[in-house]
Amino acid sequence: MIFKRKLYNEMLLWKNTKKGKTALLIKGARRVGKSTLVEQFAKNEYKSYILIDFSESSKKINALFDDMSDLDFFFISLQNITGDTLYKRESVIIFDEVQFNPRARQAIKHLVKDGRYDYIETGSLLSIRKNVQNILIPSEEQNLTLHPMDLDEFYWAVGKDNVPEQQRQAFEMKRPMGDAVHRKWMRELRLYMLVGGMPQAVDAYLNYNDMREVDDAKRAILDLYDNDFMKLDASGRASKLFAAIPSQLNSNASRYQVGSVLENQTAARVADIVSELQDSKAVVMAYHVNDPSVGMGMFQDYSRYKMFMADTGLFVTLAFRNKVYADNVIYQKLLSDKLEANLGYVYENLVAQMLHTTGNELFYYTFPADHNHNYELDFLLSRGNKVVPIEVKSSGYKSHKSLDAFCEKFSHNVGSRYIIYTKDYRKEDDVECVPVYFAGLV
């Protein structure tokens, strides 16, 4: 199925403002829908297009990029091989999976300068980074990232087009929605948590209305990721670090414990692999900040971090990947609205995903409460000249000591302060307690 994606409007803005002066590179994890989105855009917005999928392109196509000195010959040959016609300033050429032909990516500089057509590239960063050592990366690229489908896009896919705007209005009103609406929106959110935002999983849900089919689709994606991670690091360390994300979050440690996953390894020793995982867009990183001021990026500690998955639907499957679908208690508990506190890490991953997708860099902060305990702020965001602290609660709560202690300690830096939890909206003094389906709006 073809799903409505928010990035489409950003692509349209690029087309209308750049007018061929840059190429567009769509980044993103494998299977987030890059190829489908780009081809849909080409069909709708251009008179014609040529799509070259370099994962299966012919030797004739690949050979065209050996010599880019005669662009007239290049374009005539390309049209002859593909059987498609190009029209000056009315056509786009798509380099799909461009990582498989680095010379094609390097040619973008000359093609953009020529100016006859538009160019859109797609690629998986897992492979792009491994295949750029010997080429000149074109400065004429404008980068956009396609994430897994967010909550709004999921609503559009399942035919609830009005809900995203209703939720935005409700968030701005800053008042409880009432039990009926809140229960409905939480039920829909739990469905999103289980299905996730990978188009194949959403398609499986819409076609079969069967979580077993959805889980099978997600397992196939995780298998694909495993293959990619083994290409990235043949020792298997990348795969192990990725697979351990659910258990690491479940441990409630103040950082990802590399040594508990990889024997005799430290964060410093696997820093390059973690960087590659982050570049793959399959994971989302939150770094500990040593000074929670507005310029948190200057004080982040690269040796202390938490690692989340970019798609909570995949997270749910990965957490019980070694068991059959029927034994995945997260499916059972979320569907019945009986997720225990010890499975609250699922909500933490969801909030990380929702905050990241809306463009936030994620940081967190810990500081001593006493000799034996620490306070911890799950997330810190920058808003103007203020820091926004966030605590995530998977159910009801009786206190928010970490948030209170942080706001007292750094009162001069703190702006809005949030509890993100599973109950209806409420306000306690200066703290806004917002339901988790509002996480992307804070």
Protein Blocks (a to p, Z undefined) as FASTA:
>chain_A
ZZddfklmmmmmmmmmnnopaccddeddehiopmmmmmmmmmmmpmbdcdddfklpcfkl
mmmmmpckbmmlmmmmmmmmnopacdehiaccddehkllmmklmmmmmmmmmnomaccdd
dddfklmmmmmmmcccdfkbccdddddddfklmmmmnopaklmmmmmmmmmnopaebjkl
mmmmmmmmmmmmmnomafklmmmmmmnopaklmmmmmmmmmmmmmmmmmmmmmnommmmm
mmmmmmmmmnopabdcfklmmghiafklmmmmmmmmmmnopaccddddfblcfklmlmcc
fkbccdddfbfklmmmmmmmmpcfklmmklmmmmnopacfklmmmmmmmmmmmmmmnopa
cddddddfblmbccddfbacdehjaccdddddfbdcfbdfklmmmmmmmmmmpccddddd
fbdcddehjaccddfklmmmZZ
